[in-house]
Amino acid sequence: MSVLRASGLSAVAAWPLRRWVAAAGAALAFVLVVALPTDLIENPVFGRQIPPTWWAMPSLVVSSVLGGLLVATYVAAPAQPDVTVTRRGGWAGAWLTYFAVGCPVCNKLVLLALGSAGAITWFEPVQPVLQALAIALLAWALRRRLLGELSCPTTTLGDVARV
């Protein structure tokens, strides 16, 4: 088995245009859904008490690309084995990205759990680890979906009739 096939890149290379459009749209939606409320994109509705870190926007872009590709695997995809586990990995990665790039003292859940001092002392140093875990989960979920496409090809009714 070639490295290209093992990584799932051959499945991505064979995608039709509609999957690429879905990937781009989902990646853009991912950026907007995360960047607007966390104020990584300046807007009049949301604000930050603490400026974003240098790694927040690049890591959001990486997570968005992975999330967009993952969403595209569900567009006209053949039936996949074990999709519930993969779906959990994608959702968990998306949520971890939201918490990782957000302002630690602006997050109500963090404030309730740790207070403002705890958010700065305990949560802020953990945010890069959360983002690394988010990227790992999204990459894992995408790889599982792509390898499922390669290992479980579907046949059409015409293919069955020819056999």
C-alpha positions in Angstrom: 0.0 0.0 0.0 1.5 3.3 -1.0 2.0 6.2 1.4 -0.4 8.3 -0.6 -3.2 5.8 -0.2 -2.4 5.1 3.4 -2.7 8.8 4.3 -6.1 9.2 2.6 -4.8 11.9 0.2 -5.8 9.8 -2.8 -9.4 10.0 -1.6 -9.1 13.8 -1.4 -7.5 14.1 -4.8 -10.5 12.2 -6.3 -13.1 14.5 -4.8 -15.7 16.1 -7.1 -16.1 19.9 -7.2 -19.1 19.9 -4.9 -17.0 18.4 -2.1 -14.4 21.2 -2.5 -17.1 23.8 -2.5 -18.6 22.2 0.7 -15.1 22.2 2.3 -14.5 25.8 1.5 -17.9 26.9 2.8 -17.6 24.8 5.9 -14.1 26.2 6.6 -15.3 29.8 6.2 -18.3 29.1 8.4 -16.0 27.5 11.0 -13.8 30.7 11.0 -16.8 33.0 11.4 -18.5 30.9 14.1 -15.4 30.9 16.2 -13.7 34.2 15.3 -16.7 36.5 15.7 -17.7 35.6 19.3 -14.1 35.3 20.4 -13.4 38.7 18.8 -10.5 37.4 16.7 -12.3 39.3 13.9 -13.1 42.8 15.1 -16.9 43.4 15.4 -19.2 45.7 17.3 -21.1 42.9 19.1 -18.3 41.1 20.9 -15.2 42.3 22.7 -12.2 40.9 24.5 -10.7 41.8 27.9 -7.3 40.2 27.0 -5.8 40.6 23.5 -5.6 37.4 21.4 -2.3 35.4 21.5 0.0 35.3 18.5 -1.0 31.7 17.7 -4.8 32.1 17.9 -5.5 33.1 14.3 -3.1 30.6 12.6 -4.4 27.7 14.7 -8.0 28.8 13.9 -7.1 28.6 10.2 -5.6 25.1 10.6 -8.6 23.9 12.6 -11.0 25.5 10.0 -9.3 23.8 7.1 -9.4 20.4 8.8 -13.0 21.0 9.9 -14.0 22.0 6.3 -12.4 18.9 4.9 -14.1 16.8 7.5 -17.5 18.3 6.7 -16.9 17.7 3.0 -16.4 13.9 3.6 -20.2 13.8 4.5 -21.2 15.3 1.1 -22.4 12.4 -1.1 -20.1 10.1 0.7 -20.5 6.3 0.7 -21.7 4.6 3.8 -18.8 4.6 6.3 -18.2 2.2 9.1 -17.9 3.6 12.7 -19.0 7.2 11.8 -20.3 7.9 15.3 -16.8 7.8 16.8 -15.5 10.0 14.0 -18.3 12.5 14.5 -17.4 12.8 18.1 -13.8 13.6 17.3 -14.8 16.3 14.9 -17.2 18.0 17.3 -14.8 17.7 20.2 -12.0 19.3 18.0 -14.3 22.2 17.0 -15.3 22.9 20.6 -11.8 22.7 21.9 -10.8 25.2 19.2 -13.5 27.6 20.4 -12.2 27.4 24.0 -8.6 27.5 23.0 -8.7 30.7 21.0 -11.2 32.6 23.1 -10.5 35.2 25.8 -10.0 33.3 29.1 -11.9 35.9 31.2 -14.7 36.4 28.6 -15.7 32.8 28.7 -18.7 32.4 31.1 -18.1 28.7 31.6 -14.5 29.2 32.6 -15.4 32.2 34.8 -18.1 30.1 36.6 -15.7 27.2 37.1 -12.5 29.0 38.0 -13.3 32.7 38.6 -11.4 35.5 36.9 -8.1 34.8 38.8 -8.3 31.1 38.0 -9.1 31.9 34.3 -5.8 33.8 34.0 -3.7 31.5 36.3 -5.0 28.1 35.3 -7.0 28.3 32.0 -4.9 30.7 29.9 -1.7 28.6 30.1 -3.7 25.5 29.1 -5.2 27.0 26.0 -2.3 26.1 23.6 -2.6 22.5 24.8 -6.3 22.6 24.1 -5.6 23.9 20.6 -3.0 21.2 19.9 -5.5 18.6 21.1 -8.2 20.2 18.9 -6.0 20.0 15.8 -5.1 16.4 16.6 -8.7 15.4 17.1 -9.8 17.1 13.8 -6.9 15.5 11.9 -7.7 12.1 13.4 -11.4 12.3 12.5 -10.6 13.4 9.0 -8.1 10.6 8.5 -10.6 8.0 9.8 -13.2 9.3 7.3 -10.8 9.3 4.4 -9.4 5.9 5.1 -13.0 4.6 5.4 -13.7 5.9 1.9 -10.6 4.0 0.6 -11.3 0.8 2.4 -15.1 0.6 1.8 -15.7 1.6 -1.8 -19.4 1.4 -2.8 -20.6 -0.3 -5.9 -23.5 0.9 -8.1 -26.3 -1.3 -9.2 -24.8 -1.4 -12.7 -21.5 -2.8 -11.3 -23.4 -5.6 -9.5 -25.3 -6.4 -12.7 -22.1 -6.8 -14.7 -20.7 -9.4 -12.2 
